[in-house]
């Protein structure tokens, strides 16, 4: 899961490789040899699906954005306390098909995509006998959070 972004970028450049692509492949392989043992920690939790959703705005060719998500089982977040991360059960790294003009729209596109994937995982857990509460999705963009929670007010000039 720690190499998804690098692999995604290299795979995207394979159609028209350059010297920079070769340099990135060598850098990736050097990193893999230098750090062969990734450690994933799992802690006891309440088995509540949590999602961290993030977007890299206009970071891909053709003015597109990259969406990423980190799905893990933890507990419900408590206000004022840090979120206890657990080992991932699913990691997603994808390029959004839409070209979003403001950053907040790219964040909302990633949020929508990640919420769809979370619904599938929640249904799977329900079938396994672990019904889920509302899934907390953590976003680092305050504008996107305001739009989703209906706390952002529209200003007209």
Chimera marker file (.cmm) of the C-alpha trace (Angstrom):
<marker_set name="trace">
<marker id="1" x="0.000" y="0.000" z="0.000" r="1" g="1" b="0" radius="0.5"/>
<marker id="2" x="2.978" y="2.340" z="0.473" r="1" g="1" b="0" radius="0.5"/>
<marker id="3" x="3.954" y="2.119" z="-3.201" r="1" g="1" b="0" radius="0.5"/>
<marker id="4" x="0.585" y="2.714" z="-4.899" r="1" g="1" b="0" radius="0.5"/>
<marker id="5" x="1.167" y="6.345" z="-5.833" r="1" g="1" b="0" radius="0.5"/>
<marker id="6" x="4.590" y="5.691" z="-7.360" r="1" g="1" b="0" radius="0.5"/>
<marker id="7" x="3.308" y="2.692" z="-9.310" r="1" g="1" b="0" radius="0.5"/>
<marker id="8" x="0.280" y="4.659" z="-10.498" r="1" g="1" b="0" radius="0.5"/>
<marker id="9" x="2.477" y="7.513" z="-11.772" r="1" g="1" b="0" radius="0.5"/>
<marker id="10" x="4.894" y="5.147" z="-13.535" r="1" g="1" b="0" radius="0.5"/>
<marker id="11" x="2.043" y="3.165" z="-15.098" r="1" g="1" b="0" radius="0.5"/>
<marker id="12" x="0.454" y="6.363" z="-16.389" r="1" g="1" b="0" radius="0.5"/>
<marker id="13" x="3.693" y="7.352" z="-18.129" r="1" g="1" b="0" radius="0.5"/>
<marker id="14" x="4.281" y="4.006" z="-19.848" r="1" g="1" b="0" radius="0.5"/>
<marker id="15" x="2.305" y="4.941" z="-22.961" r="1" g="1" b="0" radius="0.5"/>
<marker id="16" x="4.814" y="7.682" z="-23.800" r="1" g="1" b="0" radius="0.5"/>
<marker id="17" x="7.950" y="7.019" z="-21.701" r="1" g="1" b="0" radius="0.5"/>
<marker id="18" x="10.737" y="9.550" z="-21.371" r="1" g="1" b="0" radius="0.5"/>
<marker id="19" x="14.119" y="9.661" z="-19.660" r="1" g="1" b="0" radius="0.5"/>
<marker id="20" x="12.275" y="11.020" z="-16.625" r="1" g="1" b="0" radius="0.5"/>
<marker id="21" x="10.108" y="7.867" z="-16.581" r="1" g="1" b="0" radius="0.5"/>
<marker id="22" x="13.234" y="5.706" z="-16.524" r="1" g="1" b="0" radius="0.5"/>
<marker id="23" x="14.638" y="7.864" z="-13.723" r="1" g="1" b="0" radius="0.5"/>
<marker id="24" x="11.437" y="7.385" z="-11.700" r="1" g="1" b="0" radius="0.5"/>
<marker id="25" x="11.547" y="3.605" z="-12.245" r="1" g="1" b="0" radius="0.5"/>
<marker id="26" x="15.143" y="3.482" z="-10.978" r="1" g="1" b="0" radius="0.5"/>
<marker id="27" x="14.228" y="5.657" z="-7.988" r="1" g="1" b="0" radius="0.5"/>
<marker id="28" x="11.292" y="3.347" z="-7.220" r="1" g="1" b="0" radius="0.5"/>
<marker id="29" x="13.426" y="0.204" z="-7.453" r="1" g="1" b="0" radius="0.5"/>
<marker id="30" x="16.144" y="1.773" z="-5.262" r="1" g="1" b="0" radius="0.5"/>
<marker id="31" x="13.503" y="2.614" z="-2.662" r="1" g="1" b="0" radius="0.5"/>
<marker id="32" x="12.142" y="-0.946" z="-2.733" r="1" g="1" b="0" radius="0.5"/>
<marker id="33" x="15.619" y="-2.411" z="-2.171" r="1" g="1" b="0" radius="0.5"/>
<marker id="34" x="16.442" y="0.084" z="0.596" r="1" g="1" b="0" radius="0.5"/>
<marker id="35" x="13.126" y="-0.403" z="2.470" r="1" g="1" b="0" radius="0.5"/>
<marker id="36" x="12.090" y="-4.045" z="1.971" r="1" g="1" b="0" radius="0.5"/>
<marker id="37" x="10.145" y="-4.525" z="5.219" r="1" g="1" b="0" radius="0.5"/>
<marker id="38" x="6.972" y="-2.470" z="5.521" r="1" g="1" b="0" radius="0.5"/>
<marker id="39" x="5.254" y="-2.791" z="8.903" r="1" g="1" b="0" radius="0.5"/>
<marker id="40" x="1.482" y="-2.632" z="9.256" r="1" g="1" b="0" radius="0.5"/>
<marker id="41" x="0.014" y="-2.286" z="12.740" r="1" g="1" b="0" radius="0.5"/>
<marker id="42" x="-3.442" y="-3.415" z="13.743" r="1" g="1" b="0" radius="0.5"/>
<marker id="43" x="-4.855" y="-2.409" z="17.136" r="1" g="1" b="0" radius="0.5"/>
<marker id="44" x="-7.979" y="-3.635" z="18.911" r="1" g="1" b="0" radius="0.5"/>
<marker id="45" x="-10.932" y="-1.462" z="17.926" r="1" g="1" b="0" radius="0.5"/>
<marker id="46" x="-14.720" y="-1.304" z="17.713" r="1" g="1" b="0" radius="0.5"/>
<marker id="47" x="-14.642" y="-2.474" z="14.061" r="1" g="1" b="0" radius="0.5"/>
<marker id="48" x="-16.090" y="0.771" z="12.732" r="1" g="1" b="0" radius="0.5"/>
<marker id="49" x="-15.110" y="1.563" z="9.142" r="1" g="1" b="0" radius="0.5"/>
<marker id="50" x="-13.248" y="4.897" z="8.893" r="1" g="1" b="0" radius="0.5"/>
<marker id="51" x="-12.132" y="6.565" z="5.668" r="1" g="1" b="0" radius="0.5"/>
<marker id="52" x="-9.495" y="9.222" z="5.057" r="1" g="1" b="0" radius="0.5"/>
<marker id="53" x="-10.196" y="10.951" z="1.754" r="1" g="1" b="0" radius="0.5"/>
<marker id="54" x="-7.710" y="13.254" z="0.020" r="1" g="1" b="0" radius="0.5"/>
<marker id="55" x="-7.140" y="14.857" z="-3.358" r="1" g="1" b="0" radius="0.5"/>
<marker id="56" x="-4.089" y="16.103" z="-5.190" r="1" g="1" b="0" radius="0.5"/>
<marker id="57" x="-5.415" y="18.974" z="-7.315" r="1" g="1" b="0" radius="0.5"/>
<marker id="58" x="-4.347" y="19.189" z="-10.992" r="1" g="1" b="0" radius="0.5"/>
<marker id="59" x="-1.413" y="16.844" z="-10.412" r="1" g="1" b="0" radius="0.5"/>
<marker id="60" x="-2.043" y="14.541" z="-13.374" r="1" g="1" b="0" radius="0.5"/>
<marker id="61" x="-1.736" y="15.174" z="-17.106" r="1" g="1" b="0" radius="0.5"/>
<marker id="62" x="-4.663" y="16.812" z="-18.934" r="1" g="1" b="0" radius="0.5"/>
<marker id="63" x="-5.567" y="18.972" z="-15.900" r="1" g="1" b="0" radius="0.5"/>
<marker id="64" x="-6.938" y="16.124" z="-13.853" r="1" g="1" b="0" radius="0.5"/>
<marker id="65" x="-6.689" y="15.424" z="-10.157" r="1" g="1" b="0" radius="0.5"/>
<marker id="66" x="-5.671" y="12.349" z="-8.196" r="1" g="1" b="0" radius="0.5"/>
<marker id="67" x="-7.978" y="10.965" z="-5.496" r="1" g="1" b="0" radius="0.5"/>
<marker id="68" x="-6.736" y="8.817" z="-2.674" r="1" g="1" b="0" radius="0.5"/>
<marker id="69" x="-8.354" y="7.043" z="0.221" r="1" g="1" b="0" radius="0.5"/>
<marker id="70" x="-7.309" y="5.013" z="3.228" r="1" g="1" b="0" radius="0.5"/>
<marker id="71" x="-9.952" y="2.658" z="4.647" r="1" g="1" b="0" radius="0.5"/>
<marker id="72" x="-9.345" y="1.189" z="8.104" r="1" g="1" b="0" radius="0.5"/>
<marker id="73" x="-11.249" y="-0.346" z="10.982" r="1" g="1" b="0" radius="0.5"/>
<marker id="74" x="-11.204" y="1.705" z="14.159" r="1" g="1" b="0" radius="0.5"/>
<marker id="75" x="-13.537" y="3.359" z="16.611" r="1" g="1" b="0" radius="0.5"/>
<marker id="76" x="-15.883" y="6.306" z="16.257" r="1" g="1" b="0" radius="0.5"/>
<marker id="77" x="-13.851" y="9.535" z="16.456" r="1" g="1" b="0" radius="0.5"/>
<marker id="78" x="-14.268" y="11.548" z="19.652" r="1" g="1" b="0" radius="0.5"/>
<marker id="79" x="-14.266" y="15.343" z="19.459" r="1" g="1" b="0" radius="0.5"/>
<marker id="80" x="-10.928" y="16.819" z="20.500" r="1" g="1" b="0" radius="0.5"/>
<marker id="81" x="-9.055" y="13.490" z="20.537" r="1" g="1" b="0" radius="0.5"/>
<marker id="82" x="-6.700" y="12.299" z="17.802" r="1" g="1" b="0" radius="0.5"/>
<marker id="83" x="-7.927" y="9.566" z="15.487" r="1" g="1" b="0" radius="0.5"/>
<marker id="84" x="-6.340" y="6.200" z="16.237" r="1" g="1" b="0" radius="0.5"/>
<marker id="85" x="-5.135" y="4.874" z="12.892" r="1" g="1" b="0" radius="0.5"/>
<marker id="86" x="-5.125" y="1.175" z="12.219" r="1" g="1" b="0" radius="0.5"/>
<marker id="87" x="-3.692" y="-0.900" z="9.406" r="1" g="1" b="0" radius="0.5"/>
<marker id="88" x="-5.505" y="-0.396" z="6.125" r="1" g="1" b="0" radius="0.5"/>
<marker id="89" x="-8.101" y="-2.822" z="4.861" r="1" g="1" b="0" radius="0.5"/>
<marker id="90" x="-8.325" y="-0.984" z="1.524" r="1" g="1" b="0" radius="0.5"/>
<marker id="91" x="-6.269" y="1.761" z="-0.113" r="1" g="1" b="0" radius="0.5"/>
<marker id="92" x="-7.399" y="3.496" z="-3.276" r="1" g="1" b="0" radius="0.5"/>
<marker id="93" x="-5.380" y="5.708" z="-5.598" r="1" g="1" b="0" radius="0.5"/>
<marker id="94" x="-7.158" y="6.818" z="-8.754" r="1" g="1" b="0" radius="0.5"/>
<marker id="95" x="-7.289" y="9.644" z="-11.267" r="1" g="1" b="0" radius="0.5"/>
<marker id="96" x="-10.605" y="11.500" z="-11.314" r="1" g="1" b="0" radius="0.5"/>
<marker id="97" x="-12.269" y="11.457" z="-14.722" r="1" g="1" b="0" radius="0.5"/>
<marker id="98" x="-13.680" y="14.943" z="-14.220" r="1" g="1" b="0" radius="0.5"/>
<marker id="99" x="-11.704" y="18.146" z="-14.603" r="1" g="1" b="0" radius="0.5"/>
<marker id="100" x="-12.633" y="20.166" z="-11.528" r="1" g="1" b="0" radius="0.5"/>
<marker id="101" x="-12.117" y="23.915" z="-11.608" r="1" g="1" b="0" radius="0.5"/>
<marker id="102" x="-11.815" y="24.747" z="-7.895" r="1" g="1" b="0" radius="0.5"/>
<marker id="103" x="-9.975" y="22.476" z="-5.475" r="1" g="1" b="0" radius="0.5"/>
<marker id="104" x="-13.146" y="21.948" z="-3.437" r="1" g="1" b="0" radius="0.5"/>
<marker id="105" x="-14.881" y="20.343" z="-6.440" r="1" g="1" b="0" radius="0.5"/>
<marker id="106" x="-12.002" y="17.884" z="-6.829" r="1" g="1" b="0" radius="0.5"/>
<marker id="107" x="-12.290" y="17.078" z="-3.099" r="1" g="1" b="0" radius="0.5"/>
<marker id="108" x="-16.044" y="16.536" z="-3.496" r="1" g="1" b="0" radius="0.5"/>
<marker id="109" x="-15.454" y="14.243" z="-6.484" r="1" g="1" b="0" radius="0.5"/>
<marker id="110" x="-12.992" y="12.182" z="-4.448" r="1" g="1" b="0" radius="0.5"/>
<marker id="111" x="-15.398" y="12.159" z="-1.500" r="1" g="1" b="0" radius="0.5"/>
<marker id="112" x="-18.215" y="10.866" z="-3.706" r="1" g="1" b="0" radius="0.5"/>
<marker id="113" x="-15.998" y="8.124" z="-5.146" r="1" g="1" b="0" radius="0.5"/>
<marker id="114" x="-14.750" y="7.096" z="-1.682" r="1" g="1" b="0" radius="0.5"/>
<marker id="115" x="-18.273" y="7.094" z="-0.212" r="1" g="1" b="0" radius="0.5"/>
<marker id="116" x="-19.384" y="4.713" z="-2.979" r="1" g="1" b="0" radius="0.5"/>
<marker id="117" x="-16.531" y="2.345" z="-2.132" r="1" g="1" b="0" radius="0.5"/>
<marker id="118" x="-17.294" y="2.655" z="1.605" r="1" g="1" b="0" radius="0.5"/>
<marker id="119" x="-20.909" y="1.629" z="0.964" r="1" g="1" b="0" radius="0.5"/>
<marker id="120" x="-19.743" y="-1.592" z="-0.724" r="1" g="1" b="0" radius="0.5"/>
<marker id="121" x="-17.403" y="-2.387" z="2.180" r="1" g="1" b="0" radius="0.5"/>
<marker id="122" x="-20.178" y="-1.637" z="4.725" r="1" g="1" b="0" radius="0.5"/>
<marker id="123" x="-22.517" y="-4.026" z="2.907" r="1" g="1" b="0" radius="0.5"/>
<marker id="124" x="-19.796" y="-6.681" z="2.984" r="1" g="1" b="0" radius="0.5"/>
<marker id="125" x="-19.328" y="-6.205" z="6.735" r="1" g="1" b="0" radius="0.5"/>
<marker id="126" x="-23.095" y="-6.404" z="7.241" r="1" g="1" b="0" radius="0.5"/>
<marker id="127" x="-23.185" y="-9.723" z="5.377" r="1" g="1" b="0" radius="0.5"/>
<marker id="128" x="-20.338" y="-10.952" z="7.628" r="1" g="1" b="0" radius="0.5"/>
<marker id="129" x="-22.332" y="-10.099" z="10.767" r="1" g="1" b="0" radius="0.5"/>
<marker id="130" x="-20.677" y="-6.745" z="11.608" r="1" g="1" b="0" radius="0.5"/>
<marker id="131" x="-23.332" y="-4.092" z="10.859" r="1" g="1" b="0" radius="0.5"/>
<marker id="132" x="-21.837" y="-0.623" z="10.574" r="1" g="1" b="0" radius="0.5"/>
<marker id="133" x="-22.869" y="2.733" z="11.975" r="1" g="1" b="0" radius="0.5"/>
<marker id="134" x="-22.584" y="5.852" z="9.827" r="1" g="1" b="0" radius="0.5"/>
<marker id="135" x="-19.088" y="5.784" z="8.321" r="1" g="1" b="0" radius="0.5"/>
<marker id="136" x="-16.866" y="8.683" z="9.439" r="1" g="1" b="0" radius="0.5"/>
<marker id="137" x="-15.063" y="10.108" z="6.404" r="1" g="1" b="0" radius="0.5"/>
<marker id="138" x="-12.187" y="12.438" z="7.245" r="1" g="1" b="0" radius="0.5"/>
<marker id="139" x="-11.420" y="15.272" z="4.804" r="1" g="1" b="0" radius="0.5"/>
<marker id="140" x="-8.705" y="17.909" z="5.136" r="1" g="1" b="0" radius="0.5"/>
<marker id="141" x="-10.376" y="20.587" z="2.967" r="1" g="1" b="0" radius="0.5"/>
<marker id="142" x="-12.564" y="22.873" z="5.103" r="1" g="1" b="0" radius="0.5"/>
<marker id="143" x="-14.521" y="24.187" z="2.092" r="1" g="1" b="0" radius="0.5"/>
<marker id="144" x="-15.510" y="20.663" z="1.060" r="1" g="1" b="0" radius="0.5"/>
<marker id="145" x="-16.474" y="19.859" z="4.670" r="1" g="1" b="0" radius="0.5"/>
<marker id="146" x="-18.605" y="23.017" z="4.771" r="1" g="1" b="0" radius="0.5"/>
<marker id="147" x="-20.387" y="22.097" z="1.534" r="1" g="1" b="0" radius="0.5"/>
<marker id="148" x="-21.089" y="18.536" z="2.714" r="1" g="1" b="0" radius="0.5"/>
<marker id="149" x="-22.315" y="19.661" z="6.159" r="1" g="1" b="0" radius="0.5"/>
<marker id="150" x="-24.297" y="22.603" z="4.700" r="1" g="1" b="0" radius="0.5"/>
<marker id="151" x="-22.400" y="25.090" z="6.879" r="1" g="1" b="0" radius="0.5"/>
<marker id="152" x="-20.889" y="27.081" z="3.991" r="1" g="1" b="0" radius="0.5"/>
<marker id="153" x="-22.961" y="30.082" z="2.961" r="1" g="1" b="0" radius="0.5"/>
<marker id="154" x="-23.158" y="31.100" z="-0.689" r="1" g="1" b="0" radius="0.5"/>
<marker id="155" x="-21.932" y="34.656" z="-1.233" r="1" g="1" b="0" radius="0.5"/>
<marker id="156" x="-23.036" y="36.624" z="-4.248" r="1" g="1" b="0" radius="0.5"/>
<marker id="157" x="-21.271" y="39.714" z="-5.480" r="1" g="1" b="0" radius="0.5"/>
<link id1="1" id2="2" r="1" g="1" b="0" radius="0.2"/>
<link id1="2" id2="3" r="1" g="1" b="0" radius="0.2"/>
<link id1="3" id2="4" r="1" g="1" b="0" radius="0.2"/>
<link id1="4" id2="5" r="1" g="1" b="0" radius="0.2"/>
<link id1="5" id2="6" r="1" g="1" b="0" radius="0.2"/>
<link id1="6" id2="7" r="1" g="1" b="0" radius="0.2"/>
<link id1="7" id2="8" r="1" g="1" b="0" radius="0.2"/>
<link id1="8" id2="9" r="1" g="1" b="0" radius="0.2"/>
<link id1="9" id2="10" r="1" g="1" b="0" radius="0.2"/>
<link id1="10" id2="11" r="1" g="1" b="0" radius="0.2"/>
<link id1="11" id2="12" r="1" g="1" b="0" radius="0.2"/>
<link id1="12" id2="13" r="1" g="1" b="0" radius="0.2"/>
<link id1="13" id2="14" r="1" g="1" b="0" radius="0.2"/>
<link id1="14" id2="15" r="1" g="1" b="0" radius="0.2"/>
<link id1="15" id2="16" r="1" g="1" b="0" radius="0.2"/>
<link id1="16" id2="17" r="1" g="1" b="0" radius="0.2"/>
<link id1="17" id2="18" r="1" g="1" b="0" radius="0.2"/>
<link id1="18" id2="19" r="1" g="1" b="0" radius="0.2"/>
<link id1="19" id2="20" r="1" g="1" b="0" radius="0.2"/>
<link id1="20" id2="21" r="1" g="1" b="0" radius="0.2"/>
<link id1="21" id2="22" r="1" g="1" b="0" radius="0.2"/>
<link id1="22" id2="23" r="1" g="1" b="0" radius="0.2"/>
<link id1="23" id2="24" r="1" g="1" b="0" radius="0.2"/>
<link id1="24" id2="25" r="1" g="1" b="0" radius="0.2"/>
<link id1="25" id2="26" r="1" g="1" b="0" radius="0.2"/>
<link id1="26" id2="27" r="1" g="1" b="0" radius="0.2"/>
<link id1="27" id2="28" r="1" g="1" b="0" radius="0.2"/>
<link id1="28" id2="29" r="1" g="1" b="0" radius="0.2"/>
<link id1="29" id2="30" r="1" g="1" b="0" radius="0.2"/>
<link id1="30" id2="31" r="1" g="1" b="0" radius="0.2"/>
<link id1="31" id2="32" r="1" g="1" b="0" radius="0.2"/>
<link id1="32" id2="33" r="1" g="1" b="0" radius="0.2"/>
<link id1="33" id2="34" r="1" g="1" b="0" radius="0.2"/>
<link id1="34" id2="35" r="1" g="1" b="0" radius="0.2"/>
<link id1="35" id2="36" r="1" g="1" b="0" radius="0.2"/>
<link id1="36" id2="37" r="1" g="1" b="0" radius="0.2"/>
<link id1="37" id2="38" r="1" g="1" b="0" radius="0.2"/>
<link id1="38" id2="39" r="1" g="1" b="0" radius="0.2"/>
<link id1="39" id2="40" r="1" g="1" b="0" radius="0.2"/>
<link id1="40" id2="41" r="1" g="1" b="0" radius="0.2"/>
<link id1="41" id2="42" r="1" g="1" b="0" radius="0.2"/>
<link id1="42" id2="43" r="1" g="1" b="0" radius="0.2"/>
<link id1="43" id2="44" r="1" g="1" b="0" radius="0.2"/>
<link id1="44" id2="45" r="1" g="1" b="0" radius="0.2"/>
<link id1="45" id2="46" r="1" g="1" b="0" radius="0.2"/>
<link id1="46" id2="47" r="1" g="1" b="0" radius="0.2"/>
<link id1="47" id2="48" r="1" g="1" b="0" radius="0.2"/>
<link id1="48" id2="49" r="1" g="1" b="0" radius="0.2"/>
<link id1="49" id2="50" r="1" g="1" b="0" radius="0.2"/>
<link id1="50" id2="51" r="1" g="1" b="0" radius="0.2"/>
<link id1="51" id2="52" r="1" g="1" b="0" radius="0.2"/>
<link id1="52" id2="53" r="1" g="1" b="0" radius="0.2"/>
<link id1="53" id2="54" r="1" g="1" b="0" radius="0.2"/>
<link id1="54" id2="55" r="1" g="1" b="0" radius="0.2"/>
<link id1="55" id2="56" r="1" g="1" b="0" radius="0.2"/>
<link id1="56" id2="57" r="1" g="1" b="0" radius="0.2"/>
<link id1="57" id2="58" r="1" g="1" b="0" radius="0.2"/>
<link id1="58" id2="59" r="1" g="1" b="0" radius="0.2"/>
<link id1="59" id2="60" r="1" g="1" b="0" radius="0.2"/>
<link id1="60" id2="61" r="1" g="1" b="0" radius="0.2"/>
<link id1="61" id2="62" r="1" g="1" b="0" radius="0.2"/>
<link id1="62" id2="63" r="1" g="1" b="0" radius="0.2"/>
<link id1="63" id2="64" r="1" g="1" b="0" radius="0.2"/>
<link id1="64" id2="65" r="1" g="1" b="0" radius="0.2"/>
<link id1="65" id2="66" r="1" g="1" b="0" radius="0.2"/>
<link id1="66" id2="67" r="1" g="1" b="0" radius="0.2"/>
<link id1="67" id2="68" r="1" g="1" b="0" radius="0.2"/>
<link id1="68" id2="69" r="1" g="1" b="0" radius="0.2"/>
<link id1="69" id2="70" r="1" g="1" b="0" radius="0.2"/>
<link id1="70" id2="71" r="1" g="1" b="0" radius="0.2"/>
<link id1="71" id2="72" r="1" g="1" b="0" radius="0.2"/>
<link id1="72" id2="73" r="1" g="1" b="0" radius="0.2"/>
<link id1="73" id2="74" r="1" g="1" b="0" radius="0.2"/>
<link id1="74" id2="75" r="1" g="1" b="0" radius="0.2"/>
<link id1="75" id2="76" r="1" g="1" b="0" radius="0.2"/>
<link id1="76" id2="77" r="1" g="1" b="0" radius="0.2"/>
<link id1="77" id2="78" r="1" g="1" b="0" radius="0.2"/>
<link id1="78" id2="79" r="1" g="1" b="0" radius="0.2"/>
<link id1="79" id2="80" r="1" g="1" b="0" radius="0.2"/>
<link id1="80" id2="81" r="1" g="1" b="0" radius="0.2"/>
<link id1="81" id2="82" r="1" g="1" b="0" radius="0.2"/>
<link id1="82" id2="83" r="1" g="1" b="0" radius="0.2"/>
<link id1="83" id2="84" r="1" g="1" b="0" radius="0.2"/>
<link id1="84" id2="85" r="1" g="1" b="0" radius="0.2"/>
<link id1="85" id2="86" r="1" g="1" b="0" radius="0.2"/>
<link id1="86" id2="87" r="1" g="1" b="0" radius="0.2"/>
<link id1="87" id2="88" r="1" g="1" b="0" radius="0.2"/>
<link id1="88" id2="89" r="1" g="1" b="0" radius="0.2"/>
<link id1="89" id2="90" r="1" g="1" b="0" radius="0.2"/>
<link id1="90" id2="91" r="1" g="1" b="0" radius="0.2"/>
<link id1="91" id2="92" r="1" g="1" b="0" radius="0.2"/>
<link id1="92" id2="93" r="1" g="1" b="0" radius="0.2"/>
<link id1="93" id2="94" r="1" g="1" b="0" radius="0.2"/>
<link id1="94" id2="95" r="1" g="1" b="0" radius="0.2"/>
<link id1="95" id2="96" r="1" g="1" b="0" radius="0.2"/>
<link id1="96" id2="97" r="1" g="1" b="0" radius="0.2"/>
<link id1="97" id2="98" r="1" g="1" b="0" radius="0.2"/>
<link id1="98" id2="99" r="1" g="1" b="0" radius="0.2"/>
<link id1="99" id2="100" r="1" g="1" b="0" radius="0.2"/>
<link id1="100" id2="101" r="1" g="1" b="0" radius="0.2"/>
<link id1="101" id2="102" r="1" g="1" b="0" radius="0.2"/>
<link id1="102" id2="103" r="1" g="1" b="0" radius="0.2"/>
<link id1="103" id2="104" r="1" g="1" b="0" radius="0.2"/>
<link id1="104" id2="105" r="1" g="1" b="0" radius="0.2"/>
<link id1="105" id2="106" r="1" g="1" b="0" radius="0.2"/>
<link id1="106" id2="107" r="1" g="1" b="0" radius="0.2"/>
<link id1="107" id2="108" r="1" g="1" b="0" radius="0.2"/>
<link id1="108" id2="109" r="1" g="1" b="0" radius="0.2"/>
<link id1="109" id2="110" r="1" g="1" b="0" radius="0.2"/>
<link id1="110" id2="111" r="1" g="1" b="0" radius="0.2"/>
<link id1="111" id2="112" r="1" g="1" b="0" radius="0.2"/>
<link id1="112" id2="113" r="1" g="1" b="0" radius="0.2"/>
<link id1="113" id2="114" r="1" g="1" b="0" radius="0.2"/>
<link id1="114" id2="115" r="1" g="1" b="0" radius="0.2"/>
<link id1="115" id2="116" r="1" g="1" b="0" radius="0.2"/>
<link id1="116" id2="117" r="1" g="1" b="0" radius="0.2"/>
<link id1="117" id2="118" r="1" g="1" b="0" radius="0.2"/>
<link id1="118" id2="119" r="1" g="1" b="0" radius="0.2"/>
<link id1="119" id2="120" r="1" g="1" b="0" radius="0.2"/>
<link id1="120" id2="121" r="1" g="1" b="0" radius="0.2"/>
<link id1="121" id2="122" r="1" g="1" b="0" radius="0.2"/>
<link id1="122" id2="123" r="1" g="1" b="0" radius="0.2"/>
<link id1="123" id2="124" r="1" g="1" b="0" radius="0.2"/>
<link id1="124" id2="125" r="1" g="1" b="0" radius="0.2"/>
<link id1="125" id2="126" r="1" g="1" b="0" radius="0.2"/>
<link id1="126" id2="127" r="1" g="1" b="0" radius="0.2"/>
<link id1="127" id2="128" r="1" g="1" b="0" radius="0.2"/>
<link id1="128" id2="129" r="1" g="1" b="0" radius="0.2"/>
<link id1="129" id2="130" r="1" g="1" b="0" radius="0.2"/>
<link id1="130" id2="131" r="1" g="1" b="0" radius="0.2"/>
<link id1="131" id2="132" r="1" g="1" b="0" radius="0.2"/>
<link id1="132" id2="133" r="1" g="1" b="0" radius="0.2"/>
<link id1="133" id2="134" r="1" g="1" b="0" radius="0.2"/>
<link id1="134" id2="135" r="1" g="1" b="0" radius="0.2"/>
<link id1="135" id2="136" r="1" g="1" b="0" radius="0.2"/>
<link id1="136" id2="137" r="1" g="1" b="0" radius="0.2"/>
<link id1="137" id2="138" r="1" g="1" b="0" radius="0.2"/>
<link id1="138" id2="139" r="1" g="1" b="0" radius="0.2"/>
<link id1="139" id2="140" r="1" g="1" b="0" radius="0.2"/>
<link id1="140" id2="141" r="1" g="1" b="0" radius="0.2"/>
<link id1="141" id2="142" r="1" g="1" b="0" radius="0.2"/>
<link id1="142" id2="143" r="1" g="1" b="0" radius="0.2"/>
<link id1="143" id2="144" r="1" g="1" b="0" radius="0.2"/>
<link id1="144" id2="145" r="1" g="1" b="0" radius="0.2"/>
<link id1="145" id2="146" r="1" g="1" b="0" radius="0.2"/>
<link id1="146" id2="147" r="1" g="1" b="0" radius="0.2"/>
<link id1="147" id2="148" r="1" g="1" b="0" radius="0.2"/>
<link id1="148" id2="149" r="1" g="1" b="0" radius="0.2"/>
<link id1="149" id2="150" r="1" g="1" b="0" radius="0.2"/>
<link id1="150" id2="151" r="1" g="1" b="0" radius="0.2"/>
<link id1="151" id2="152" r="1" g="1" b="0" radius="0.2"/>
<link id1="152" id2="153" r="1" g="1" b="0" radius="0.2"/>
<link id1="153" id2="154" r="1" g="1" b="0" radius="0.2"/>
<link id1="154" id2="155" r="1" g="1" b="0" radius="0.2"/>
<link id1="155" id2="156" r="1" g="1" b="0" radius="0.2"/>
<link id1="156" id2="157" r="1" g="1" b="0" radius="0.2"/>
</marker_set>
